């Protein structure tokens, strides 16, 4: 058993007896002791309660190891921290206090390397804890993370939004993107719920219909044609919503961009990505190379670093990254992804038309369903629920295939005692599965 809930990007979970500040500090202490952070580390944090205090503790701990901690002056998105490290050769790594897409109440931490990318970090011994009360308080060099991000990524988004023919409304929920309020001129920021991503309460994610109801309520209160962009807690995931198209996840964003001719040589995605996105990529741009990696955006980054060409990186739960050349910063960033969409589709009608055509060509939308059962229990039931489907247990995820267009990827959650099913199948199969396995109230999209 890990001493902390380990995810595909960092460590996070709901605080309790086995996971809180002592365990998170033990993770950082182990990384520092293994000498993997370097000598000058940026310490940033998101917008949730308690994040500034935990960032101070993290900086104090680094100081005990002789590491200079550069403490952020305020909350900022994780991509802002990554970009700053990527551009500043004086910074050797970043530690970001964030629980990512999980809701308020959760806590966590991500780490970025000297290039600003996420990698696999060393794990602490099981049960490791570090008492925050023993850390001496230090003064640390202050660094403004938000200003350079606003001047680069924020300015590019503003420019794209100025040329878009409809309003652009950015829902920052409880997260760090809200810190950009006042820094963006052509983009309005609001804060609403629920998150359209994994919510963190088992069973999760938030049912898509519930997220759509929130989005429609926001648009009903917004005059004029509007594109609603919804981000997660630390600003690296993006979902779009329009009155006509409804919910537009990252796979549909990626497919629409490729059909529109986004100049890329390659699509890198993960093993749970929708077949729709892969088929669309190959149909939109014949000869396009498609690479699949294990789950986790760090694997997508590694694949790109091994062959850095113009690339679109896709993770199905809101993550999209575009490298236009060999020298860019290739990480998920909700504002950069939104900028790419606005540049490609300069009118709301052109975006809606592209999504309508995409759905005509690829009718099976992937639906992510989470059930509060362990993986072994779910796998035991699936053969009886999917007669005639082939099962491949050789990797993570386990994949069921009907030999035509149906595909279901199954894997254990890394932060919840639950199992996730990534379902692409006809409606009767979806209803049979969800009815038998349980989980949140499930409604097929219109």
Secondary structure, 3 states (H helix, E strand, C coil): CCCCCECCCCEEEECECCECHHHHHHHHHHHHHCCCCCCEEEEEECCCCCHHHHHHHHHHHHHHCCCEEEEECCCCCHHHHHHHHHHCCCCCEEEEECCCCCCCCEEEEEEECCCCCCCCCCCCCCCCCCCHHHCCCCCCEEECHHHHHHHHHHHHHHHHHHHCCCEEEEECCCCHHHHHCCCCCCEEEECCCCCCCCCCCCCCCCCHHHHHHHHHHHHHCCCCCEEEEEECCCCCCEEEEECCCEEECHHHHHHHHHHCCCCCCEEEEECCCCHHHHHHHHHHCCCCEEEEECCCHHHHHHHHHHCCCCEEEEECCCEEEEECCCCCCCCCCHHHHHHHHHHHCCCHHHHHHHHHHHHHHCCCCCEEEEECCCHHHHHHHHHHHCCCCEEECCCCCEEEECCCCCEEEEEECCCCCCEEEEEECCHHHHHHHHHHHCCCCCCCCC
